[in-house]
Amino acid sequence: MAALTPVLFALTVAFLAVHELDAVRNHEWRFFFSPFGVDDDTGHRVFTALHVPLFAVVFTFYSAPAFQTGLDLFAVAHGGVHLALRDHPLVEFSGWFSGLWIYGASALGGLHLLAVVVS
């Protein structure tokens, strides 16, 4: 199981990254920025640009055990949030393809966390 641990974490990160690509297609910035009256074009640009520091943090701390644990917990909770908000009018994610990345990241993060605890 220990040999699979790095693969599980890499897959968790990859699924979250692909989810973010899908988030652009599904206008996720509308959910976050609509309360502030941000127009669609500005929301898209800000949402996209904020991923630069986000990915820089992931790349910088990728191998740190505490970061991995935090990202695993985030992935699991993130899936729960998407499940709870699935009927929200500003959430456009639907279908198996979007669900694969969202809930796949949750499952993989949970498996990685379990693998770390067991090893």
C-alpha positions as a printed Julia matrix, in Angstrom:
119×3 Matrix{Float64}:
   0.0    0.0     0.0
   2.87   2.39    0.78
   4.04   2.19   -2.85
   0.63   3.46   -3.97
   0.62   6.45   -1.62
   2.49   8.87   -3.93
   0.32   7.79   -6.86
  -2.88   8.39   -4.89
  -1.74  11.88   -3.94
  -0.68  12.7    -7.5
  -4.08  11.54   -8.75
  -5.86  13.62   -6.09
  -3.98  16.74   -7.25
  -4.57  15.89  -10.91
  -8.32  15.38  -10.39
  -8.56  18.69   -8.52
  -6.65  20.45  -11.31
  -8.92  19.0   -13.99
 -11.92  19.99  -11.89
 -10.63  23.57  -12.01
 -10.45  23.36  -15.81
 -14.04  22.13  -15.77
 -14.91  24.95  -13.33
 -13.96  27.51  -15.97
 -16.23  25.78  -18.49
 -19.02  25.8   -15.9
 -18.64  29.47  -14.92
 -17.85  28.77  -11.28
 -16.83  32.4   -10.73
 -20.5   33.34  -10.96
 -21.16  31.49   -7.71
 -18.27  33.2    -5.93
 -18.49  36.71   -7.34
 -22.21  37.3    -7.95
 -22.79  38.74   -4.44
 -20.26  41.45   -5.3
 -21.85  42.5    -8.58
 -18.79  41.49  -10.62
 -19.47  41.25  -14.34
 -18.9   37.94  -16.11
 -15.71  38.92  -17.94
 -14.05  40.32  -14.81
 -15.18  37.33  -12.76
 -13.66  34.94  -15.29
 -10.36  36.82  -15.33
 -10.08  37.09  -11.54
 -11.13  33.46  -11.01
  -8.59  32.25  -13.57
  -5.77  34.49  -12.33
  -6.26  33.39   -8.71
  -5.25  29.91   -9.78
  -1.65  31.06  -10.35
  -0.89  31.52   -6.62
  -3.04  28.49   -5.82
  -1.01  26.22   -8.09
   2.26  27.84   -6.94
   1.39  26.81   -3.38
   0.54  23.28   -4.52
   3.8   22.95   -6.47
   5.87  24.42   -3.62
   4.49  22.3    -0.78
   3.51  19.21   -2.79
   5.82  16.81   -0.92
   5.2   18.12    2.61
   3.22  15.55    4.64
   1.19  18.24    6.45
   0.25  19.84    3.13
  -0.77  16.46    1.71
  -2.99  15.81    4.7
  -4.56  19.25    4.38
  -5.18  18.82    0.66
  -6.69  15.37    1.24
  -9.07  16.82    3.84
  -9.88  19.69    1.49
 -10.64  17.26   -1.37
 -13.02  15.25    0.8
 -14.78  18.36    2.17
 -14.86  19.95   -1.29
 -16.85  17.0    -2.62
 -19.27  17.38    0.27
 -19.74  21.08   -0.49
 -20.43  20.32   -4.16
 -22.93  17.67   -3.15
 -24.7   20.07   -0.79
 -24.8   22.86   -3.42
 -25.67  20.69   -6.43
 -29.1   22.33   -6.81
 -27.93  25.92   -6.29
 -28.99  28.05   -9.28
 -25.46  29.44   -9.81
 -23.76  26.04   -9.76
 -23.63  24.71  -13.31
 -21.78  21.44  -12.72
 -23.84  18.49  -13.88
 -23.42  15.07  -15.37
 -20.95  12.3   -14.87
 -18.01  14.16  -16.41
 -18.0   16.99  -13.86
 -18.84  14.55  -11.08
 -15.89  12.35  -12.01
 -13.39  15.13  -11.2
 -15.19  16.46   -8.12
 -16.06  13.18   -6.41
 -13.06  11.35   -7.83
 -10.78  13.87   -6.1
 -12.74  13.32   -2.87
 -12.42   9.55   -3.09
  -8.74   9.67   -4.01
  -7.99  12.17   -1.24
  -9.76   9.93    1.25
  -7.87   6.87    0.0
  -4.55   8.72    0.21
  -5.32   9.86    3.72
  -6.24   6.31    4.7
  -3.06   4.95    3.09
  -0.94   7.43    5.05
  -2.64   6.58    8.33
  -2.36   2.82    7.76
   1.32   2.88    6.7
